[in-house]
Amino acid sequence: MKERFFNSYVFLRRYYNIPKGKRLRWCIIKESSAKGTELRLGVSVVGTHKYIDVAQRRIFSKVSSGAIERCVFSARRKLLGKNYVYTSENGWSITKPKDYIMDIYRSSWWRPGITEHERFL
């Protein structure tokens, strides 16, 4: 079966209804709270305080308060084998499988023919 091209930025722009005039950029999210600190993959909307937390399928705002702090660091994406490596300006790194975004969002989007496509995988 022919592999289909999947553009993450195009998909996320459509999924979240982000206008074409707003640039998107890969980022690493650092979220700190009383429970600890976690690093996650995200896509920031350039020129705003908004970002998409890819795994949580939600848009958040950068925030710093007593209870929680969310920081966003721009990242570059590089394909290494079957994985993408996202590296931030300060050296943090997250590695995810090439199909990571498609796998997370597959259950929440539908188009004619997707059911038939899934049957043949």
C-alpha positions as CSV (number, residue, x, y, z in Angstrom):
1,M,0.0,0.0,0.0
2,K,1.3,3.5,-0.9
3,E,2.3,5.5,2.2
4,R,0.3,8.7,2.4
5,F,1.8,12.1,3.1
6,F,0.8,13.6,6.5
7,N,1.7,17.2,7.2
8,S,1.4,17.9,10.9
9,Y,1.2,21.7,10.7
10,V,-1.5,21.5,8.0
11,F,-3.5,19.0,10.0
12,L,-3.2,20.9,13.3
13,R,-4.1,24.2,11.6
14,R,-7.3,22.6,10.2
15,Y,-8.1,20.7,13.4
16,Y,-7.9,23.8,15.6
17,N,-9.1,26.2,13.0
18,I,-6.0,28.3,13.1
19,P,-5.8,31.0,10.4
20,K,-3.2,30.7,7.7
21,G,-1.8,34.1,8.8
22,K,-0.6,32.6,12.1
23,R,2.7,30.8,12.0
24,L,3.2,27.6,13.9
25,R,6.4,26.4,15.5
26,W,7.4,23.2,17.2
27,C,8.0,23.6,20.9
28,I,8.8,21.8,24.1
29,I,6.5,22.6,27.0
30,K,7.7,22.6,30.5
31,E,4.9,22.3,33.0
32,S,5.7,22.6,36.7
33,S,3.3,22.2,39.6
34,A,3.2,20.7,43.1
35,K,3.2,17.3,41.4
36,G,6.5,17.9,39.7
37,T,7.9,18.9,36.3
38,E,7.0,17.4,33.0
39,L,8.2,18.0,29.4
40,R,5.8,17.6,26.6
41,L,5.7,18.1,22.8
42,G,3.7,21.1,21.5
43,V,3.2,23.5,18.7
44,S,3.2,27.2,19.5
45,V,1.1,29.8,17.7
46,V,3.8,32.4,17.0
47,G,3.1,35.9,18.3
48,T,0.6,34.7,20.9
49,H,0.8,33.1,24.3
50,K,-1.1,30.1,23.0
51,Y,0.2,26.6,22.2
52,I,-1.2,23.2,21.4
53,D,-0.3,20.4,23.8
54,V,-0.1,17.6,21.2
55,A,-0.8,14.7,23.6
56,Q,-3.6,16.4,25.5
57,R,-5.3,17.6,22.3
58,R,-5.9,21.0,23.8
59,I,-4.8,24.6,23.4
60,F,-3.3,26.2,26.5
61,S,-1.8,29.6,27.4
62,K,1.7,30.1,28.8
63,V,1.2,30.9,32.5
64,S,3.1,31.6,35.7
65,S,1.3,31.5,39.0
66,G,1.8,30.1,42.4
67,A,0.1,26.8,41.6
68,I,1.4,26.1,38.1
69,E,4.0,27.3,35.6
70,R,3.9,26.6,31.9
71,C,6.9,27.6,29.7
72,V,7.3,27.1,26.0
73,F,10.7,26.7,24.3
74,S,11.0,26.7,20.5
75,A,12.3,23.4,19.1
76,R,13.6,22.1,15.8
77,R,12.4,18.8,14.4
78,K,14.8,16.3,12.8
79,L,14.0,12.9,11.3
80,L,16.2,10.1,12.6
81,G,15.1,6.7,11.2
82,K,11.5,6.1,12.2
83,N,11.5,8.9,14.8
84,Y,11.4,12.6,15.0
85,V,13.7,14.2,17.5
86,Y,12.5,17.6,18.8
87,T,15.3,19.7,20.4
88,S,14.7,23.0,22.1
89,E,16.9,26.1,22.2
90,N,18.2,25.2,25.7
91,G,19.1,21.6,24.7
92,W,16.1,19.7,25.9
93,S,15.1,16.8,23.6
94,I,12.0,14.7,23.1
95,T,11.9,11.7,20.7
96,K,8.6,10.5,19.2
97,P,7.7,8.0,16.5
98,K,7.1,9.4,13.1
99,D,3.3,8.7,13.3
100,Y,2.9,10.1,16.9
101,I,0.6,12.9,16.0
102,M,-1.5,10.9,13.5
103,D,-1.9,8.1,16.1
104,I,-3.1,10.5,18.8
105,Y,-5.6,12.3,16.7
106,R,-6.8,9.4,14.5
107,S,-9.7,8.6,16.9
108,S,-11.1,12.1,17.0
109,W,-11.3,12.9,13.3
110,W,-13.4,11.3,10.6
111,R,-13.6,11.6,6.8
112,P,-15.4,9.4,4.3
113,G,-13.4,6.3,3.6
114,I,-11.3,6.3,6.8
115,T,-13.2,3.3,8.1
116,E,-12.5,1.4,4.9
117,H,-8.8,2.4,5.1
118,E,-8.6,1.2,8.7
119,R,-10.0,-2.2,7.7
120,F,-7.1,-2.8,5.3
121,L,-4.3,-1.9,7.6
